[in-house]
Amino acid sequence: MQEAPLGKYSQVFLSSQLGSKASLAYSERRKRLLENLSSLCLFSGVERSPGTEHVWAYHADRRIQDPAVLFLTGINQAGVFLALDPLATDPADREILFLPERDPSREFWDGTMLGLVRGAGEPASLAEMQALTGFTQIKPARVFWVWLRNRLPKIRRNHIFAFWHDYTDPISQTHLSNKTDHNWQFQLKVSSLLKRVCPMAELRSVASLHMHLRIPLDRARIQMVRVAEAATLQAFASVLRNLATLSNEREVQALIDSEMRRQSDDGLAFPTIVACGDNACTLHYSKCDEPLQAGRLLLLDFGVRVGSLCSDVSRTIPVGGVFNPLQRLLYQIVLDTQAFHQGNIRPGLTIRELNVIAWNHLEDLLRTRFLAKGGQMRRQYPRLPSNPEDPRRPTSLGPHGISHLIGEQVHEGDPFRIYQDQPLRPGMLISNEPGLYGQFVAVFNGVRYEETIGIRIEDDLLVTARGCQNLSQGIPKDPDELEALLNP
């Protein structure tokens, strides 16, 4: 196929890092899924662009597509369907993409969209869509339900698949479904049609299989993360160089965001958190307009998207350039907990059990280094609840998980986080972000320090065959190094 001009299209997410090889990469992902399917499998992209369902909402984020469809097609626009059929006699029918038709009136506002053109221009449009997406079989999205009705009587199994979030908790055996997103509505429509056309066939969720294939990163996506980490380092270095000239949280956010956007066409991984002093005890602080307070700590949680992957990093630095003794002691406890957690990561263990071990380690350090020496504290968060009815699932003392998966989403994996009870595998990317939040009092050399403090230090760890690799290790976090960089 001749290469198509990608640059003219708006709202397309064929990765900027993969370039002209993008369609081949997405084709390989579909091939891997097809090899593990036993019958027809259906996917629905988002039905409409976010914001259009509410008259008062406006959505300007470039990335709108459901991650499941984005992972398999790279198409970042609404109204897309995908059918994969490993049993199709004709190889061309094993992958069918359904695209909406182009709407010139909408394109006037939003730019050129992927889609077929009705009438005389359709053959040329089809050829270009084939070259761009890597699909040889492309149909208009408006015919999807008619096509499916005609296809179902021909299935050669007693089941078909669709993607929606439907899982069984491996420990409690509880059935879990997410009924809030468009995938749930999609499977209801498919199920209704299946009962009418093939009442003996069963509809199964492909979510667990899809996630199993999607979560470990391949070489190309690992490289995307490395590029993202390098951009994140440069953004943080800019903050360290210029912090003395900034007066409030908003200015810090503007600086770090502009630097990350300058280095990546794909935007921010998530809204940057900049929280000074007491504000750092609000985990998802978004107000971001308070003045920087000399002598207080400044918590930054930030990341950039490169292609379909992203970085997710947190750093805590002293406004004024120097940690006071209380801040330094508590900071070192969090930093040592982070190093302890990183040293424990290896395939076969679960995130949940590793979280428990790490939080308990932080508590031990607080007792020996802080409380045993006269320090006092009152933490502001409710501790994670224990579950005496289920002793198989360990619980911890921490305010949040130390690790979560990172992938097509910043918080990757199933929405119920049952992945926390599944063994880690090489290629998984996870966060490492212990934190400490509350009011602390201690005396150092006869001087009493009392302060509300929020500290979080976060790195991104790639699970390897024997342990893990810290992809954000180069982003400064040692307290002596931070002070030296803040006071050149």
C-alpha positions as CSV (number, residue, x, y, z in Angstrom):
1,M,0.0,0.0,0.0
2,Q,1.2,3.5,-0.7
3,E,1.8,5.6,2.3
4,A,-1.0,8.1,3.0
5,P,-0.5,11.8,4.1
6,L,-1.1,11.6,7.8
7,G,-0.3,15.2,8.5
8,K,-3.5,16.6,7.1
9,Y,-5.7,14.8,9.5
10,S,-7.0,16.1,12.8
11,Q,-7.8,13.9,15.8
12,V,-5.6,11.0,14.7
13,F,-3.4,9.1,17.1
14,L,-1.1,7.1,14.9
15,S,1.8,7.5,17.1
16,S,4.2,10.3,16.4
17,Q,7.0,8.0,17.6
18,L,6.2,5.2,15.1
19,G,5.8,7.5,12.1
20,S,5.1,5.6,8.8
21,K,5.5,2.3,10.6
22,A,2.5,3.0,12.8
23,S,0.0,1.0,10.8
24,L,2.3,-2.1,10.9
25,A,2.6,-1.8,14.7
26,Y,-1.1,-1.7,15.2
27,S,-1.6,-4.5,12.8
28,E,0.8,-6.6,14.8
29,R,-1.2,-6.0,18.0
30,R,-4.4,-7.1,16.3
31,K,-2.6,-10.2,15.0
32,R,-1.6,-11.1,18.6
33,L,-5.2,-10.7,19.8
34,L,-6.6,-12.7,16.8
35,E,-4.2,-15.6,17.7
36,N,-5.8,-15.8,21.1
37,L,-9.5,-15.5,20.0
38,S,-11.8,-18.4,19.4
39,S,-14.6,-16.5,17.7
40,L,-15.8,-13.1,16.4
41,C,-14.8,-10.2,18.6
42,L,-16.3,-6.7,18.6
43,F,-15.1,-3.3,19.8
44,S,-16.8,0.1,19.9
45,G,-14.9,3.4,20.1
46,V,-16.5,6.3,21.9
47,E,-19.8,7.2,20.4
48,R,-19.2,10.9,20.4
49,S,-16.4,13.4,21.3
50,P,-16.4,14.2,25.0
51,G,-18.2,17.3,25.8
52,T,-20.8,17.0,23.0
53,E,-23.3,15.2,25.3
54,H,-23.6,18.2,27.6
55,V,-24.7,21.7,26.3
56,W,-22.5,23.3,29.0
57,A,-19.3,21.2,28.4
58,Y,-16.4,21.9,26.2
59,H,-13.6,19.4,25.8
60,A,-10.3,20.3,24.2
61,D,-8.1,17.3,25.0
62,R,-6.6,15.7,21.8
63,R,-6.9,12.2,23.2
64,I,-10.5,11.1,23.3
65,Q,-10.6,7.5,22.2
66,D,-11.3,4.4,24.4
67,P,-7.8,3.0,25.1
68,A,-8.9,-0.5,24.0
69,V,-9.7,0.7,20.5
70,L,-6.8,3.1,20.4
71,F,-4.4,0.3,21.3
72,L,-5.6,-1.8,18.4
73,T,-6.1,0.9,15.7
74,G,-4.5,4.1,16.6
75,I,-7.7,6.0,15.6
76,N,-8.5,8.8,17.9
77,Q,-12.0,9.9,16.9
78,A,-15.5,9.0,17.7
79,G,-17.9,6.7,15.9
80,V,-15.4,3.8,15.1
81,F,-16.2,0.1,15.3
82,L,-13.8,-2.9,15.0
83,A,-14.6,-6.5,14.2
84,L,-11.9,-9.2,14.5
85,D,-12.8,-12.8,13.3
86,P,-10.1,-15.5,13.5
87,L,-12.4,-18.0,11.8
88,A,-13.2,-15.9,8.7
89,T,-12.5,-17.8,5.5
90,D,-11.3,-14.8,3.6
91,P,-8.2,-13.3,5.4
92,A,-9.5,-9.8,4.5
93,D,-12.5,-10.4,6.6
94,R,-10.5,-11.2,9.8
95,E,-10.0,-7.5,10.5
96,I,-12.9,-5.1,9.6
97,L,-12.8,-1.4,10.4
98,F,-16.0,0.7,10.4
99,L,-15.3,4.4,10.0
100,P,-17.8,7.3,10.1
101,E,-18.3,9.2,6.9
102,R,-16.7,12.5,6.6
103,D,-18.8,15.6,7.4
104,P,-17.6,18.7,5.7
105,S,-19.6,21.0,7.9
106,R,-18.0,19.5,11.0
107,E,-14.5,19.5,9.5
108,F,-14.8,23.3,9.0
109,W,-14.7,23.5,12.8
110,D,-12.5,20.5,13.8
111,G,-10.3,19.8,10.8
112,T,-10.1,16.9,8.4
113,M,-11.3,13.6,9.9
114,L,-10.6,10.0,9.0
115,G,-13.6,8.6,7.1
116,L,-15.0,7.5,3.8
117,V,-16.5,9.9,1.3
118,R,-19.9,9.1,-0.3
119,G,-20.3,9.2,-4.0
120,A,-17.7,9.6,-6.7
121,G,-14.8,10.2,-4.3
122,E,-15.3,7.0,-2.3
123,P,-12.8,4.8,-4.1
124,A,-9.9,7.3,-3.7
125,S,-11.0,7.9,-0.1
126,L,-11.1,4.1,0.6
127,A,-7.6,3.6,-0.8
128,E,-6.2,6.4,1.4
129,M,-7.9,5.0,4.5
130,Q,-6.5,1.6,3.8
131,A,-3.0,2.9,3.4
132,L,-3.3,5.1,6.5
133,T,-4.8,2.5,8.9
134,G,-3.4,-0.8,7.6
135,F,-6.9,-2.3,7.1
136,T,-7.9,-3.8,3.8
137,Q,-11.5,-4.1,4.8
138,I,-13.1,-0.8,5.7
139,K,-16.9,-0.2,5.8
140,P,-19.0,2.9,6.7
141,A,-19.9,2.9,10.4
142,R,-23.6,3.4,9.6
143,V,-23.8,-0.2,8.3
144,F,-22.2,-1.8,11.4
145,W,-25.4,-3.1,13.0
146,V,-26.9,-4.3,9.7
147,W,-23.6,-6.1,9.0
148,L,-23.6,-7.7,12.4
149,R,-27.1,-8.9,12.1
150,N,-26.2,-10.6,8.8
151,R,-22.9,-12.0,10.2
152,L,-24.2,-13.5,13.5
153,P,-26.1,-16.5,11.9
154,K,-22.8,-17.5,10.3
155,I,-20.7,-17.8,13.5
156,R,-19.1,-21.2,13.9
157,R,-18.9,-21.2,17.7
158,N,-21.5,-21.0,20.5
159,H,-20.1,-17.7,21.6
160,I,-18.7,-14.3,20.5
161,F,-16.8,-11.6,22.3
162,A,-17.2,-7.9,22.9
163,F,-15.1,-5.5,24.9
164,W,-16.6,-4.2,28.1
165,H,-15.2,-4.1,31.6
166,D,-16.3,-7.4,33.1
167,Y,-14.1,-9.4,35.4
168,T,-14.1,-11.9,38.2
169,D,-12.1,-11.0,41.2
170,P,-9.5,-13.8,41.5
171,I,-9.7,-13.9,45.3
172,S,-13.3,-13.2,46.3
173,Q,-14.7,-14.6,43.0
174,T,-17.0,-11.5,43.0
175,H,-18.3,-10.6,39.6
176,L,-17.4,-7.0,38.7
177,S,-18.8,-4.9,35.8
178,N,-18.4,-1.2,34.9
179,K,-21.8,0.1,33.9
180,T,-20.8,3.7,33.5
181,D,-19.0,3.8,30.2
182,H,-20.0,3.4,26.6
183,N,-18.7,-0.2,26.4
184,W,-21.5,-1.4,28.7
185,Q,-24.1,0.1,26.5
186,F,-22.4,-1.4,23.5
187,Q,-22.5,-4.9,24.9
188,L,-26.2,-4.5,25.8
189,K,-27.0,-3.7,22.2
190,V,-24.9,-6.7,21.0
191,S,-26.4,-9.0,23.5
192,S,-29.9,-8.0,22.6
193,L,-29.2,-8.6,18.9
194,L,-27.5,-11.9,19.6
195,K,-30.5,-13.2,21.6
196,R,-32.8,-12.4,18.7
197,V,-30.6,-13.9,15.9
198,C,-28.6,-16.6,17.7
199,P,-30.4,-17.4,21.0
200,M,-28.1,-20.3,21.8
201,A,-24.9,-18.3,21.5
202,E,-23.2,-16.5,24.5
203,L,-21.6,-13.1,24.6
204,R,-18.3,-13.0,26.5
205,S,-16.2,-10.1,27.6
206,V,-12.7,-10.0,26.0
207,A,-11.5,-7.4,28.5
208,S,-9.3,-9.8,30.6
209,L,-7.6,-11.2,27.5
210,H,-7.2,-7.8,25.9
211,M,-5.6,-6.4,29.1
212,H,-3.3,-9.4,29.4
213,L,-1.9,-8.7,25.9
214,R,-1.9,-4.9,26.3
215,I,-0.3,-4.3,29.7
216,P,3.2,-5.6,29.1
217,L,5.0,-3.1,27.0
218,D,6.8,-4.0,23.8
219,R,10.1,-2.5,22.7
220,A,8.5,0.4,20.8
221,R,6.3,1.5,23.7
222,I,9.2,1.2,26.1
223,Q,11.1,3.6,23.9
224,M,8.2,6.0,24.0
225,V,8.4,6.0,27.8
226,R,12.1,6.7,27.7
227,V,11.5,9.7,25.5
228,A,8.7,10.8,27.9
229,E,11.0,10.5,30.9
230,A,13.7,12.6,29.2
231,A,11.1,15.3,28.5
232,T,10.0,15.1,32.1
233,L,13.5,15.5,33.3
234,Q,14.0,18.7,31.2
235,A,10.7,20.2,32.5
236,F,11.7,19.5,36.1
237,A,15.2,20.9,35.5
238,S,13.6,24.1,34.2
239,V,11.6,24.4,37.5
240,L,14.8,24.0,39.6
241,R,16.6,26.7,37.6
242,N,13.7,29.2,37.8
243,L,12.0,28.5,41.1
244,A,13.5,31.5,42.8
245,T,11.8,33.8,40.2
246,L,8.3,32.3,40.5
247,S,5.8,33.6,43.0
248,N,2.8,31.2,42.9
249,E,1.7,27.7,42.1
250,R,0.1,28.8,38.8
251,E,3.5,30.1,37.5
252,V,5.2,26.8,38.4
253,Q,2.5,24.9,36.6
254,A,2.7,27.1,33.5
255,L,6.5,26.7,33.3
256,I,6.5,22.9,33.7
257,D,3.5,22.4,31.3
258,S,5.0,24.6,28.6
259,E,8.3,22.8,28.7
260,M,6.6,19.4,28.5
261,R,4.3,20.5,25.7
262,R,7.3,22.0,23.8
263,Q,9.0,18.6,23.8
264,S,6.0,16.4,22.8
265,D,3.3,16.6,20.1
266,D,1.1,14.4,22.2
267,G,0.4,16.7,25.2
268,L,0.4,16.2,28.9
269,A,-0.2,12.8,30.5
270,F,-2.6,14.3,33.0
271,P,-3.3,17.8,34.6
272,T,-0.1,18.8,36.5
273,I,-0.4,19.0,40.2
274,V,1.5,21.9,41.9
275,A,0.8,22.1,45.6
276,C,2.7,24.2,48.2
277,G,2.6,23.7,51.9
278,D,-0.7,22.5,53.4
279,N,-2.1,22.0,49.8
280,A,0.2,19.0,49.3
281,C,-2.0,17.1,51.7
282,T,-4.7,17.1,49.1
283,L,-3.7,14.3,46.8
284,H,-5.4,15.5,43.6
285,Y,-5.0,19.2,44.4
286,S,-6.2,21.3,41.4
287,K,-6.8,24.8,42.7
288,C,-3.3,25.8,41.8
289,D,-3.4,29.5,42.6
290,E,-1.8,29.9,46.0
291,P,1.4,31.8,46.6
292,L,4.7,30.0,47.1
293,Q,5.6,30.1,50.8
294,A,9.3,30.5,51.6
295,G,10.5,27.6,53.8
296,R,7.6,25.3,52.9
297,L,7.7,22.2,50.6
298,L,6.4,22.2,47.1
299,L,4.9,19.0,45.7
300,L,4.9,18.4,41.9
301,D,3.1,15.5,40.2
302,F,3.6,15.7,36.4
303,G,4.1,13.8,33.2
304,V,4.0,14.0,29.5
305,R,2.5,11.7,26.8
306,V,4.8,10.6,24.0
307,G,2.9,8.5,21.4
308,S,0.6,6.3,23.4
309,L,2.7,6.1,26.5
310,C,3.5,8.6,29.3
311,S,5.6,9.4,32.2
312,D,4.2,9.9,35.7
313,V,6.6,11.5,38.2
314,S,6.4,13.3,41.5
315,R,9.0,15.3,43.2
316,T,8.9,17.4,46.4
317,I,11.3,20.4,46.8
318,P,11.9,23.1,49.3
319,V,10.8,26.6,48.4
320,G,13.8,28.8,49.2
321,G,16.2,26.0,48.3
322,V,16.9,24.3,51.7
323,F,15.1,21.6,53.6
324,N,14.7,22.4,57.3
325,P,15.6,19.5,59.7
326,L,12.0,18.3,60.1
327,Q,11.4,18.3,56.3
328,R,14.7,16.6,55.6
329,L,14.1,13.8,58.1
330,L,10.6,13.1,56.8
331,Y,11.7,13.4,53.2
332,Q,14.5,10.9,53.7
333,I,12.0,8.4,55.2
334,V,9.9,8.6,52.1
335,L,12.9,8.4,49.8
336,D,14.3,5.3,51.7
337,T,10.8,3.7,51.5
338,Q,10.8,4.3,47.8
339,A,14.3,2.6,47.4
340,F,13.1,-0.3,49.6
341,H,10.0,-0.8,47.4
342,Q,12.1,-0.6,44.2
343,G,14.4,-3.3,45.6
344,N,11.5,-5.7,46.2
345,I,10.0,-5.5,42.7
346,R,10.3,-8.7,40.7
347,P,8.1,-10.9,38.5
348,G,5.7,-13.2,40.3
349,L,4.9,-10.9,43.2
350,T,1.7,-8.8,43.3
351,I,1.4,-5.1,43.6
352,R,-0.9,-5.5,46.6
353,E,1.5,-7.5,48.7
354,L,4.4,-5.3,47.7
355,N,2.4,-2.2,48.7
356,V,1.7,-3.7,52.2
357,I,5.4,-4.5,52.7
358,A,6.5,-1.0,51.6
359,W,3.9,0.9,53.7
360,N,4.8,-1.2,56.8
361,H,8.5,-0.3,56.1
362,L,7.6,3.4,56.1
363,E,5.8,3.0,59.4
364,D,8.8,1.3,60.9
365,L,11.1,4.1,59.8
366,L,8.7,6.7,61.3
367,R,8.8,4.8,64.6
368,T,12.5,4.5,64.8
369,R,13.7,7.7,63.3
370,F,10.9,10.1,64.3
371,L,8.5,9.0,67.0
372,A,11.2,7.2,69.1
373,K,13.1,10.5,69.2
374,G,10.2,12.6,70.5
375,G,8.5,13.5,67.3
376,Q,4.7,13.9,67.2
377,M,2.4,13.5,64.2
378,R,-1.2,13.6,63.2
379,R,-2.0,12.3,59.8
380,Q,-4.9,13.7,57.8
381,Y,-5.9,10.7,55.8
382,P,-8.2,7.7,56.6
383,R,-6.1,4.6,56.6
384,L,-7.0,1.9,54.1
385,P,-9.6,-0.3,55.7
386,S,-8.8,-3.8,56.7
387,N,-11.0,-6.7,55.6
388,P,-11.3,-9.3,58.4
389,E,-13.7,-11.4,56.4
390,D,-11.0,-11.9,53.7
391,P,-7.7,-12.8,55.3
392,R,-6.3,-13.9,51.9
393,R,-6.1,-10.3,50.8
394,P,-3.4,-8.3,52.8
395,T,-4.1,-4.8,53.8
396,S,-1.7,-1.9,54.5
397,L,-1.5,1.2,56.6
398,G,-0.9,3.6,53.7
399,P,-3.2,6.4,52.4
400,H,-3.0,5.2,48.7
401,G,-1.4,2.6,46.6
402,I,2.4,2.9,46.2
403,S,2.2,1.3,42.7
404,H,-0.3,1.4,39.9
405,L,0.1,0.2,36.3
406,I,1.1,2.7,33.6
407,G,0.3,2.1,29.9
408,E,-2.2,3.5,27.4
409,Q,-3.7,5.2,30.4
410,V,-1.8,6.9,33.3
411,H,-3.7,4.5,35.6
412,E,-3.7,1.5,33.4
413,G,-5.5,-1.8,33.9
414,D,-9.0,-2.8,34.9
415,P,-11.0,-0.1,36.6
416,F,-11.5,-2.3,39.7
417,R,-7.8,-2.8,40.1
418,I,-8.0,-6.5,40.5
419,Y,-4.7,-6.5,38.6
420,Q,-3.1,-5.7,42.0
421,D,-3.7,-9.4,42.9
422,Q,-2.2,-10.7,39.7
423,P,1.6,-11.6,39.5
424,L,3.8,-9.0,37.9
425,R,5.3,-9.9,34.5
426,P,8.3,-8.5,32.6
427,G,7.4,-5.6,30.5
428,M,4.9,-4.1,33.0
429,L,5.4,-0.5,33.8
430,I,4.4,0.5,37.4
431,S,4.7,3.6,39.5
432,N,6.6,3.8,42.8
433,E,5.1,6.6,44.9
434,P,5.2,6.4,48.7
435,G,3.9,9.5,50.4
436,L,3.6,11.1,53.9
437,Y,0.9,13.6,54.7
438,G,-0.1,15.3,58.0
439,Q,1.0,17.6,60.8
440,F,4.4,16.9,62.3
441,V,6.2,18.4,65.3
442,A,9.8,17.8,66.4
443,V,12.7,19.5,68.2
444,F,16.2,19.7,66.6
445,N,19.1,21.2,68.5
446,G,16.7,23.0,70.8
447,V,14.6,24.5,68.0
448,R,10.9,23.4,67.7
449,Y,9.6,22.7,64.2
450,E,5.9,22.3,63.6
451,E,4.5,22.1,60.1
452,T,1.8,20.6,57.9
453,I,3.7,18.6,55.3
454,G,2.9,16.6,52.2
455,I,5.7,14.6,50.6
456,R,5.4,12.3,47.6
457,I,8.3,11.0,45.5
458,E,7.3,9.0,42.4
459,D,9.3,7.1,39.8
460,D,8.3,4.8,36.9
461,L,9.6,1.2,37.1
462,L,9.8,-1.3,34.3
463,V,9.5,-4.8,35.5
464,T,12.3,-7.0,34.1
465,A,13.1,-10.7,34.3
466,R,15.0,-10.4,37.5
467,G,13.7,-7.2,39.1
468,C,13.0,-3.8,37.7
469,Q,14.6,-0.8,36.0
470,N,13.9,2.8,37.2
471,L,13.2,4.7,34.0
472,S,13.0,8.1,35.8
473,Q,16.1,7.5,37.9
474,G,17.8,10.5,36.2
475,I,15.3,13.0,37.5
476,P,16.9,14.5,40.7
477,K,15.5,13.5,44.0
478,D,18.4,13.2,46.4
479,P,18.0,16.0,49.0
480,D,21.6,17.2,48.8
481,E,21.4,17.3,44.9
482,L,18.1,19.2,45.0
483,E,19.6,21.8,47.3
484,A,22.7,22.1,45.1
485,L,20.5,22.6,42.0
486,L,18.3,25.1,43.7
487,N,21.3,27.1,44.9
488,P,23.7,27.2,42.0
